[in-house]
Amino acid sequence: MTTRLNIILARSAVALAVVIIVCYGLFEARRLVGGPEIVLTQPQDGSTVSGPVVHIQGTVQNAAFITIDSERAYADEQGNFSKTISPPAGFAALTVSATDRFGRTQTRTVRIIVVDYCPARA
């Protein structure tokens, strides 16, 4: 009886260990499975920017390739990116795209109004 109980306990322990390892593997792979993530921190959607230069910044995760308005952008090791662009005065829609190594793409668009004040000359 004790031999049979030992066999049942050993098989149960092995099964539990396998379940724990599989669950841990799935937990760690969740970011790879989810694709790239983009968080834009500046400028805010719908904001007004005065001046000819707009500074775009944010963070990305799981991205191998980043573009801002179809121009290549680069992120540091923590996923922070920034780029300075000069859109024309008026309404502008800035698009940030991130693609992971599996070809999955996520896009975020921020709409701003660019007001370029020309100071009066005396």
C-alpha positions in Angstrom: 0.0 0.0 0.0 2.8 2.5 0.8 4.5 1.7 -2.4 1.4 2.5 -4.4 0.9 5.7 -2.4 4.5 6.7 -3.1 4.0 6.2 -6.8 0.9 8.3 -6.8 2.6 11.1 -4.8 5.6 11.0 -7.1 3.5 11.2 -10.2 1.4 14.0 -8.7 4.6 16.0 -7.8 5.9 15.6 -11.4 2.6 16.7 -12.9 2.5 19.7 -10.6 6.0 20.7 -11.5 5.2 20.4 -15.2 2.1 22.6 -14.8 4.1 25.2 -12.8 6.8 25.3 -15.5 4.3 25.6 -18.3 2.4 28.4 -16.5 5.6 30.3 -15.8 6.7 30.0 -19.4 3.3 31.4 -20.6 3.5 34.2 -18.1 7.0 35.3 -19.3 6.0 35.0 -23.0 2.9 37.2 -22.6 4.7 40.3 -23.8 6.1 38.6 -26.9 2.6 37.2 -27.7 0.9 40.6 -27.3 3.0 42.5 -29.9 4.4 46.0 -29.6 3.0 48.6 -27.3 3.2 52.4 -27.8 2.6 55.1 -25.1 2.9 58.7 -26.3 3.7 61.1 -23.5 4.2 64.3 -25.5 2.4 66.1 -27.2 -1.1 65.3 -25.9 -3.8 64.5 -28.3 -5.8 67.7 -29.2 -3.2 70.1 -27.8 -2.0 73.3 -29.3 1.7 73.8 -29.9 3.2 77.3 -30.5 6.3 77.5 -32.6 7.6 75.7 -35.6 9.1 72.7 -33.8 7.2 69.8 -32.2 8.9 67.4 -29.8 7.4 63.9 -29.8 8.3 61.5 -27.1 7.0 58.3 -25.6 7.9 54.7 -24.8 7.6 51.4 -26.7 7.8 47.8 -25.7 8.6 44.8 -27.8 9.4 46.9 -30.9 12.1 46.2 -33.4 11.3 49.1 -35.7 9.8 52.5 -34.9 8.7 55.2 -37.3 7.3 58.7 -36.7 5.5 60.1 -39.7 7.2 57.4 -41.9 10.7 58.5 -40.7 12.8 56.0 -38.7 13.1 56.7 -35.0 15.2 54.9 -32.3 14.5 53.9 -28.8 16.9 53.4 -25.9 17.3 50.2 -23.8 14.3 51.2 -21.7 12.1 51.8 -24.7 12.1 55.6 -24.5 12.1 57.5 -27.9 12.0 61.1 -28.9 12.1 63.0 -32.1 11.8 66.7 -33.1 9.9 67.5 -36.2 8.7 70.7 -38.0 5.2 70.3 -39.2 3.5 73.2 -41.1 1.3 75.6 -39.2 -2.2 74.5 -38.7 -3.7 71.0 -38.1 -1.2 68.1 -38.0 -1.7 64.4 -37.3 1.5 62.8 -36.1 1.6 59.0 -36.5 3.9 56.7 -34.5 4.2 53.1 -35.6 6.0 50.2 -34.0 6.7 46.8 -35.5 7.9 43.8 -33.6 10.3 41.1 -34.9 7.3 39.0 -36.0 5.8 41.7 -38.2 3.0 42.8 -35.9 2.4 46.5 -36.0 0.7 49.0 -33.7 0.0 52.6 -34.6 -0.8 55.6 -32.5 -1.9 59.0 -33.9 -1.9 62.3 -32.0 -3.6 65.3 -33.5 -2.3 68.7 -32.7 -2.7 72.3 -33.8 0.6 74.1 -34.7 0.5 77.8 -34.2 3.5 79.6 -35.5 3.6 83.2 -34.3 5.6 85.6 -36.2 6.7 88.4 -34.0 6.1 92.0 -35.3 9.2 93.9 -36.2 9.6 97.4 -35.0 
